[in-house]
Every structure is written in C-alpha cells, then in structure tokens.
Amino acid sequence: MRYLKALVIVVVIAAAAVLWHDLPANTEIYAPFDVTADEGETATGRNITATVTGVQIAAEIRPQNARPPRFDASGVWVVVTAEVTAVREPGLLRTQLLVGPDTYAQTDRLLPSARLGGLMQPDIVNRGAWVFDVAPEALGAVDTVVLQVWLGDERLDSRVQVSIPVGDVDRVDSVDVSRPVVSAG
Amino acid sequence: MGATPGVGAKLAARVRHWFADLGFKQMWQLVVVLVLAVTALFGGLDSVNTKVTVFEPGEDFSDGQYTLVVDRAALVGEIKDGTRVVLPEQPGRHYLGLVVRITNDGTVPGNLLKEFDLVGHPDQRFVGAYRMADSTYNSALGPGLSEELAFFWELPDTDVAAGQSVTLRVWKKKFIELFVTYGKTWIDSETDYGEITVPVKARS
C-alpha cells in the first residue's frame, strides 16, 4: 500500500510538471469579447460605444498647434477619426491597430491632449483622431486592417473591433489632425 | 504450503531492504537528488551561464526585438533644434549622446527607453531618446519601423571626456506570455547581452 502511495505521488508530481509546461495562456483564459463593426457602423459593447467615421493614409500630418507644425512618418500615417462614448461607467480609452500579424499603438509624436483618449464618461461623446505610424510593407501585405478599441481593462470585457479595407482608404499627401472635441450627445 | 512470492513482491522486498539499509547521510543524499529531479522537471535547472556578444560601432546587432547599429557617441552641453531648446544647458553637467539606427523586428510596439545600459557611471541620469530627423521625443517604435535616434544621458561634466570611450550593454530579449499579469511582452534575458565600447567625440 505504501508503494502505491509513493507511485501516486510520483505520478501526480510528473503530471503537474507536464501541466506546468502546457498551461493555457492568460490571453486565452481572459480574452475580451469582440464586438465587430465596419467603418461607419456604430458598435456597442458592455461599456463602450464607438464609430469609425473616417480613415486616411498620408505621408505627413499637421496636428493643430503642434511644434514642429508637421510630422513625416517613419513609415506611413494611418489616421482614424472616430466617436467614442462610455455606456455605464467612466473608463480609460485604449486603442490599437492590427496590420496582419503586427500591432501598432498610437504615435507618441502627438501630445496626449491632441489624441483621442483619456477618461471617457457615460453619454459624453468624444470625437477625434488616432494616428498610427505603420510600416508600408506591412500595410501593403494586407487587404484589411483592424482597429480595436476598449475602455480600461480589456479582460473578459467588450472590445470594439472595426474592420477597415485598405483599398477603400483615402490616400492623401497630408492630413490636418484636429484636437479632440467633447460634447454631450 | 504457502504460495511462492511473485516478482512484484520480491522487488518490493528488495526496495524495502535497500531503504532500510540506508544510513542518515545516504538518506539526505537521496532527498537532495529527489529535490533536484523535481526542480529540473519544472525548468529550475535551465542554463544560467552568462553569454556576452561584443559588437562594434557600424556593426548590426540583434537583441531579438531590435536590430541596432550604433554610429557614434558625443558630449554636448545643450541640445537645440533651430531656436527650440530640446535639452537645456545645466551647470556642472553635460550630456552624452549616442546616435543609433534602430529597427523593430518584432510584431508589437517596442519600448525604446530601456534599450541601453550605460556601464560604470553611477551618477548618470537617462534623459530619453530623440529622433535625429526632427528632435522629437521617441519612447516607442512600431513593428517594421526604423529610426535614427539619439539616446541621451546626463552626467557630471567631470565624468567622461572627449577621447575616452563609454561601454553600453544591450540585453537580449524574448517575446513571452506573461504569467501573472495579462498579455505578451518582450522580457530582457538575465544572462545574455551585447556589449559595445564607443569612442566619445568632443563636447559641442
């Protein structure tokens, strides 16, 4: 009987070691729930409503009141204009752009006050732009890019996911980027 | 007449005798072996040997996340872009600037502000990374993008002189899933790094 116990202990430790090397990833266990939409459509999740109102690709941006007054991209600028509102409670706005296997964050060339971001409040509409500096090779290799937007901690919460066909995006020399506008409704 | 013991019972008896014959010291040795075996099962005996890759100015070096080419280092008292002061002059201090071409080879935005460790200057303060093209502050670089940047450290003006060299360390990185928090990120190796020694040009 004692030997059986010892065998059970050895098997349990070996099984624990095998499991340790093959645990499910946190990004699978706590993945957000995506609410999908196309450009121009409003998507509403548990605590977020978002609409992408326009997308442009340009070599240069001219942010309002910025110094220097214009910025060239390392790659190309993808400028996404949108409206975002919190639904139930305040939440910090987060966004990223997926281009094939690559993930892009907003450029740090714009001051935080010049970007659509910060704390979203229920029923208060924030209109503005997200600007991404994207490698042209990555952009040329895909038909669609995906914008993801969520409030606060994305784990097990709604995340708006907007598909943007690259072929439909306006390509211009320069884009004026206005500061975000906040309004009630 | 009793039945003849089976093979299993004989083996069990032999193992029991073997354990019974063990002395106190041998018991401890057995415990140590068992602890090491279990540690190895959970990855606790993975290699921890330090591996240093020495690279030179003008030479490509990949830390896994970035490929970088260090161009030059120089001392400066103040950094200006036209009339705009980027980093102001400070009494008793000067700036060490390191010009680097850096490319993000990964698939996520990379933090640039922890890329270099300046070795052997305890009174240093890392100031930031600035684009050579327009002197704007650059904290992150997207995948597939390449920038020429100047990294700046603030030092006492008695520390480092023109003609001397500075040594910098770049830790190798691995892209891994985080266990405790959420997401994937690049983590510095604890043992493997690249090291470069760069001659310092005169203060301007």
HADDOCK unambig.tbl for C-alpha pairs under 7 A between the chains (distance, minus, plus):
assign (segid A and resid 17 and name CA) (segid B and resid 41 and name CA) 5.88 0.50 0.50
assign (segid A and resid 17 and name CA) (segid B and resid 42 and name CA) 5.56 0.50 0.50
assign (segid A and resid 25 and name CA) (segid B and resid 177 and name CA) 6.90 0.50 0.50
assign (segid A and resid 26 and name CA) (segid B and resid 179 and name CA) 6.93 0.50 0.50
assign (segid A and resid 26 and name CA) (segid B and resid 182 and name CA) 5.96 0.50 0.50
assign (segid A and resid 27 and name CA) (segid B and resid 182 and name CA) 6.42 0.50 0.50
assign (segid A and resid 27 and name CA) (segid B and resid 183 and name CA) 5.77 0.50 0.50
assign (segid A and resid 74 and name CA) (segid B and resid 145 and name CA) 6.37 0.50 0.50
assign (segid A and resid 74 and name CA) (segid B and resid 146 and name CA) 6.73 0.50 0.50
assign (segid A and resid 74 and name CA) (segid B and resid 147 and name CA) 6.73 0.50 0.50
assign (segid A and resid 75 and name CA) (segid B and resid 145 and name CA) 6.38 0.50 0.50
assign (segid A and resid 101 and name CA) (segid B and resid 107 and name CA) 6.40 0.50 0.50
assign (segid A and resid 102 and name CA) (segid B and resid 107 and name CA) 4.38 0.50 0.50
assign (segid A and resid 102 and name CA) (segid B and resid 108 and name CA) 5.94 0.50 0.50
assign (segid A and resid 102 and name CA) (segid B and resid 143 and name CA) 6.32 0.50 0.50
assign (segid A and resid 103 and name CA) (segid B and resid 107 and name CA) 6.03 0.50 0.50
assign (segid A and resid 103 and name CA) (segid B and resid 108 and name CA) 4.90 0.50 0.50
assign (segid A and resid 103 and name CA) (segid B and resid 109 and name CA) 6.77 0.50 0.50
assign (segid A and resid 104 and name CA) (segid B and resid 108 and name CA) 6.40 0.50 0.50
assign (segid A and resid 104 and name CA) (segid B and resid 109 and name CA) 5.92 0.50 0.50
assign (segid A and resid 104 and name CA) (segid B and resid 142 and name CA) 5.74 0.50 0.50
assign (segid A and resid 105 and name CA) (segid B and resid 109 and name CA) 6.40 0.50 0.50
assign (segid A and resid 108 and name CA) (segid B and resid 138 and name CA) 6.75 0.50 0.50
assign (segid A and resid 109 and name CA) (segid B and resid 136 and name CA) 6.95 0.50 0.50
assign (segid A and resid 134 and name CA) (segid B and resid 142 and name CA) 6.95 0.50 0.50
assign (segid A and resid 135 and name CA) (segid B and resid 144 and name CA) 5.45 0.50 0.50
assign (segid A and resid 135 and name CA) (segid B and resid 145 and name CA) 5.56 0.50 0.50
